[in-house]
Amino acid sequence: MNRGLQVKAKFESYLGQFVYGAIDGSVTTFAIVAGAAGANLSNNIIIILGIANLVADGFSMGASAYLSAKSKRDLRKRDNDQHDHDHGETPVGDGLATFIAFVIVGFIPVLVYVIAAILGLPESDGLFAVAAFITAAVFMSIGVLKAGVTKTNPLIEGLETLLLGGIAAGLAYLLGNVLAKALGA
């Protein structure tokens, strides 16, 4: 097998974990950004919550992917399945693919706030709109990437990912707004 096909096969073997980590990273981080923006929290608080989520939730997702793949492998070994490596599942690889995708793609919703802080820009509701637009593009891109590998309809996959991510973010924004008002914040 030539080098290009080997790389493609390796990527495809981790596609599920990459998509899982990327979607969860972008959705949960944007949900935190949306909830904090809905509660009118400061940009610095949004950055702190977003980055704390990236590290803690990203590690949790990676560890969960590792343990899941390890459990599957151990079950196959128990059942004397000699085709253990035919599925491309390596626990460490699955965990790393999930963690890396979570952190890299999940950072995108916070990126606008980090850039604004570095440049010393004032607090602005416009930052949330920019973060929402960029994150929507990320949701679509993840769906299209998945469709390209799985040979499914890119528009359908992109819209499905956008819809699910948008619902999560909308719920978080609404909840942040309602709770802030209810708590007098």
C-alpha angles and dihedrals in degrees: 000000000000122000094255093054091047092054091046092049091048091050091048091050089059097035094103093053092043093052091044093051095042095049094044092045094051095040098047095041092047089046088056091047090047094047092048092046090048088053090048093239119167123269090248091056090049090053092048094048093043096050093042087054092049094055101038100037093038091054091046092051092047092048091048092051090049093050092045093052091044091052091051091048092048091050091052090049090049090052090048092243104169093194093077096134096041091086096058091233115144114166096220092046092049091049093048094046090052094045096045094047091046094052099040098043093032091057092064097080090053095042095086091055093047091051091048090051093048091049092045093238118168124255110280138174085216089074090066091051090051091046090049092050094048092045091050088054089050092051090052092046093052090052092047091048090051091048091051092057098038093042093234129133108296094204093052093045093046094048092046091054091044092050095049093045091046092052092051092048093045092052091049093048092048093046092048090051095046094045093047090053093044092050094043092241 
